[in-house]
Amino acid sequence: MNGTVRFGVSINEDLLKKFDGVIAKKGYTNRSEAVRDLIREHLVEVEWERGDRETVGVITIVYDHDLRELTTRLTDLQHQHHPTIISTMHIHLDEHNCLEVLVARDKARKIKEVADKMIATRGVKYGRLTMATSGTDLL
């Protein structure tokens, strides 16, 4: 592992004040760690844009479990895309609505395909794919 490198950044004073306010609210103790996290976030986005590397993602869906055959369709999709779907969590939000959180691990394009199918399933009220990384290329 290489050592730490220091570098300077020129930035507008107002922009820096806004940045300092945001990172203070998030609990960062210094700008360096906040900048490192921004760089890591961008690298994860690039990893996903390439589409051909193994990544991980979290698919979140909310749906009414009373809708006819919806639960069966969602479960069938999960089984059709095994082993991409590696874990699920099911939460009863109220007497009708459920939240499912699915962890997927595969090539980015495959995870997007599975997420799109689940989110587009008739009866799903809300869906979102959160892109993550296996972390193997991040320092």
Order of alpha helices (4+ residues) and beta strands (2+ residues): alpha-alpha-beta-alpha-beta-beta-alpha-beta
